[in-house]
Amino acid sequence: MRPKKKVNSKTNSPQPASDATLSKPVEAKPSPPPKINDANQMLVKSNLRQLRLPTMKAEFDKLAREAAESNQTYQDYLLRLTELEVAARSSNALNSRIKQASFPVQKDPDTYDFSALPSVNKQKVLELSRCEWISARRNVCLPGQPGTGKTHLAVSLGLAACRHGLRTTFFTAATLVNQLEEAQKQFALDRMLKRLDKHDLLIVDELGYLSFSRSGAELLFQVFADRYERRSLLITSNLAFSDWGQIFQGERMTAALLDRLTHHSEIFEMHGESFRFKESMKQKQQPGSKE
């Protein structure tokens, strides 16, 4: 009887897994977003249109392809999509506030020459650009000589208010008085006053450049007085406060207005040589300039 052959267990039995193999976790790759067929794509667009999400409607398909290519999670894809919508809405809202404010130009504090007017504190102006004074229902007054950049600073502070989400409107004093008088003639004064009252900041530029009728001065006084401790005013004027009687045609009305206006107010006395005059003189002094 022949002896049985020994079976080599090493060759016939399965090899045990090494410790390294057992301890190594299997990495699960995030599933890419499924491809959207044409019917679903149209439904998504329709839903986003009804929800008034135009940026998401415009970008969802492109971002879905990018997400699939880079193995993004569904949460990452949704975050990017909503971020674009939020950014677009914020930008549109800002543009709308700036348009409704009706600024004559757009100016910023960094383009103002503070060195030419030492009486204007640059740090204080930059502090006002944070718009805390508007939240506190305070005022800003910029009396001074023509050409010293009063409108520049007024617009720059108004733009800062728009960027902080505050409703702002800009008038020259003459335009505001004309509109108030016309509204009164049309029996629409209350409606206009309510519209003005909705604005967090009312900017009135060039007070004192043109004279008003008695009724116009009284209407302007009403607008200013109604905003006392309720809404903010920013006023520029070529007249010192002591000369405002010329505008409001009476000491009692002027004193009552100044008492309210300056109670909670930042005042910048803007006295100096006109920027426009200095610029004109520089151009004349350049070689080859015509006399």
C-alpha positions in Angstrom: 0.0 0.0 0.0 1.5 3.3 -1.1 1.9 6.1 1.4 -0.4 9.1 1.0 1.1 12.3 -0.4 1.1 15.2 1.9 -1.0 18.1 0.7 0.9 21.4 0.8 -1.6 23.6 2.6 0.4 26.7 1.6 -0.4 26.2 -2.1 -4.0 25.0 -1.9 -5.4 27.2 1.0 -6.2 30.9 0.4 -3.5 33.3 1.5 -4.5 35.3 4.6 -4.8 39.0 4.1 -2.0 41.1 5.5 -2.6 43.5 8.3 -1.9 46.4 6.1 -4.6 45.3 3.7 -7.2 44.7 6.5 -6.6 48.1 8.1 -6.7 50.2 4.9 -10.2 51.7 4.6 -11.9 51.7 1.2 -12.3 55.3 0.0 -15.8 56.1 -1.1 -15.8 58.6 -3.9 -18.8 61.0 -3.9 -21.2 60.3 -6.6 -21.3 62.9 -9.3 -24.7 64.6 -9.9 -26.7 62.6 -12.3 -27.0 63.9 -15.8 -30.1 65.9 -16.3 -32.2 65.0 -19.4 -33.8 67.6 -21.5 -37.2 67.3 -19.8 -35.8 67.6 -16.3 -33.6 70.5 -17.4 -36.7 72.4 -18.6 -38.5 71.6 -15.3 -35.6 72.9 -13.2 -35.5 76.1 -15.3 -39.2 76.5 -14.9 -39.1 76.0 -11.2 -36.2 78.4 -10.7 -38.0 81.0 -12.8 -41.1 80.7 -10.6 -39.0 81.0 -7.5 -37.4 84.1 -9.0 -33.8 82.7 -8.8 -32.4 84.0 -12.1 -28.8 83.5 -11.3 -29.3 79.9 -10.2 -31.3 79.3 -13.4 -28.5 80.6 -15.5 -25.7 78.8 -13.7 -27.0 75.5 -12.4 -26.3 73.4 -15.5 -22.7 74.7 -15.9 -21.9 74.2 -12.2 -23.4 70.7 -12.3 -20.9 69.7 -15.0 -18.0 71.3 -13.1 -19.1 69.5 -9.9 -19.2 66.2 -11.7 -15.8 66.7 -13.2 -14.2 67.6 -9.8 -16.2 65.0 -7.8 -17.8 67.7 -5.6 -20.4 66.7 -3.1 -24.0 67.7 -3.5 -23.6 70.1 -0.6 -20.6 71.8 -2.3 -22.5 72.1 -5.5 -25.6 73.6 -3.8 -23.4 76.0 -1.8 -21.7 77.4 -4.9 -25.0 77.8 -6.6 -26.7 79.7 -3.8 -23.6 81.9 -3.2 -23.8 83.1 -6.8 -27.5 83.9 -6.3 -26.9 85.8 -3.1 -24.0 87.8 -4.6 -26.1 88.7 -7.6 -29.0 89.9 -5.5 -26.7 92.0 -3.3 -25.1 93.6 -6.3 -28.5 94.3 -7.9 -29.9 95.8 -4.7 -26.9 98.1 -4.3 -27.1 99.3 -7.9 -30.8 100.0 -7.4 -30.2 102.0 -4.3 -27.5 104.1 -6.0 -29.8 104.7 -9.0 -32.7 105.7 -6.8 -30.5 108.1 -4.9 -30.0 110.2 -8.0 -26.4 111.3 -7.3 -25.1 113.8 -9.8 -21.7 112.0 -9.9 -20.1 109.1 -8.0 -17.3 110.1 -5.6 -15.3 108.3 -2.8 -13.4 109.8 0.1 -10.1 108.4 -1.2 -10.2 110.8 -4.2 -10.7 113.9 -2.0 -7.6 116.1 -1.4 -7.7 116.3 2.4 -4.3 118.0 2.4 -5.7 121.1 0.7 -8.3 121.6 3.4 -6.7 120.8 6.9 -10.0 121.8 8.6 -11.6 118.6 7.3 -10.6 115.7 9.5 -9.9 112.7 7.2 -10.2 110.1 10.0 -13.5 111.6 11.0 -14.8 111.4 7.4 -13.7 107.8 7.1 -15.4 107.1 10.4 -18.6 108.6 9.1 -18.3 106.2 6.1 -19.2 103.4 8.5 -22.7 105.0 8.7 -23.2 104.6 12.4 -24.3 108.2 12.5 -27.2 107.4 10.3 -28.3 104.5 12.5 -28.1 107.0 15.4 -30.2 109.5 13.5 -27.6 112.2 13.6 -26.9 114.9 10.9 -23.9 116.2 9.0 -23.5 119.8 8.0 -20.9 121.0 5.5 -20.9 124.9 5.4 -18.1 126.6 3.5 -16.9 128.4 0.4 -17.7 127.3 -3.1 -15.3 124.8 -4.7 -14.0 123.2 -1.5 -15.4 119.8 -2.2 -18.7 119.9 -0.2 -20.6 118.0 -2.9 -17.8 115.5 -3.2 -17.9 114.6 0.5 -21.7 114.6 0.5 -21.9 112.1 -2.4 -19.1 109.9 -1.0 -21.0 109.6 2.3 -24.2 109.0 0.4 -22.6 106.1 -1.5 -21.3 104.7 1.7 -24.9 104.7 3.0 -26.1 102.8 -0.1 -23.3 100.2 0.4 -24.5 99.7 4.0 -28.0 98.9 2.7 -29.5 102.3 3.7 -32.0 104.2 1.5 -30.6 107.5 0.4 -31.8 110.3 -1.8 -29.9 113.4 -3.1 -31.4 116.8 -4.0 -30.1 120.2 -4.6 -31.9 122.6 -2.3 -33.5 124.4 -5.3 -34.8 121.1 -6.9 -36.2 119.9 -3.6 -38.1 123.2 -3.0 -39.4 123.2 -6.6 -40.7 119.7 -6.2 -42.3 120.5 -2.8 -44.1 123.5 -4.2 -45.3 121.6 -7.2 -46.5 118.7 -5.0 -48.4 121.3 -2.9 -50.1 122.7 -6.0 -51.1 119.2 -7.1 -52.5 118.4 -3.6 -49.8 115.7 -3.4 -47.6 117.2 -0.7 -48.4 114.6 2.0 -47.5 111.8 -0.5 -44.2 113.4 -1.3 -43.4 114.0 2.4 -44.1 110.3 3.2 -41.8 109.3 0.3 -39.0 111.4 1.7 -39.6 110.1 5.2 -38.9 106.5 3.9 -35.3 107.4 3.2 -32.7 106.8 6.0 -30.6 109.7 4.6 -31.7 112.9 2.9 -28.9 114.9 1.2 -29.6 118.5 0.4 -26.8 120.2 -1.6 -26.1 123.8 -2.4 -28.4 125.4 0.3 -28.1 129.2 0.0 -27.0 129.3 -3.7 -30.5 130.4 -4.8 -33.2 132.2 -2.9 -36.7 130.8 -2.2 -40.1 132.2 -1.9 -41.6 132.4 1.6 -43.7 129.3 1.0 -40.8 127.4 -0.4 -38.7 128.2 2.7 -41.5 127.1 5.0 -41.8 123.8 3.1 -38.1 123.2 3.4 -38.2 124.0 7.1 -41.0 121.4 7.5 -38.9 118.7 5.8 -35.9 119.5 8.0 -37.9 119.8 11.2 -39.8 116.6 10.6 -36.6 114.6 10.4 -35.4 115.7 13.8 -34.3 112.7 15.8 -36.1 110.4 13.4 -34.1 110.4 10.2 -30.7 111.8 9.1 -29.9 114.9 7.1 -26.7 115.9 5.3 -26.7 119.5 4.2 -24.1 121.5 2.3 -24.2 125.3 2.1 -22.1 128.2 0.9 -23.5 130.3 3.8 -22.4 130.3 7.4 -25.1 129.4 9.9 -25.2 133.1 10.9 -26.4 133.9 7.4 -29.2 131.3 7.1 -31.7 134.0 7.9 -31.3 134.9 4.2 -32.7 131.4 3.3 -35.5 131.1 5.7 -36.5 134.8 5.8 -36.8 135.2 9.5 -34.8 134.9 12.7 -37.4 132.8 14.5 -37.7 130.1 11.8 -33.9 130.1 11.3 -33.2 129.8 15.0 -35.7 127.0 15.4 -34.2 125.0 12.5 -30.6 125.5 13.6 -31.5 124.4 17.1 -32.8 121.1 15.8 -30.3 120.6 13.0 -27.1 121.1 15.1 -28.3 119.3 18.2 -27.1 115.9 17.0 -24.7 116.9 14.2 -21.2 116.6 12.9 -20.1 120.0 11.4 -17.2 120.5 9.1 -16.3 124.1 8.4 -14.9 124.0 4.8 -13.0 127.2 4.3 -10.2 127.4 1.8 -9.3 128.1 -1.8 -11.5 126.7 -4.5 -10.2 123.4 -5.9 -11.5 124.3 -9.3 -9.8 127.7 -9.2 -6.5 126.1 -8.2 -6.8 123.6 -11.0 -7.6 126.3 -13.5 -4.5 128.3 -12.4 -2.3 125.2 -12.7 -3.4 124.6 -16.3 -2.7 128.3 -17.2 0.8 128.0 -15.8 1.6 125.0 -17.9 4.0 125.6 -20.9 2.1 126.1 -24.1 -1.2 127.0 -22.4 -3.2 129.7 -24.1 -3.7 133.0 -22.2 
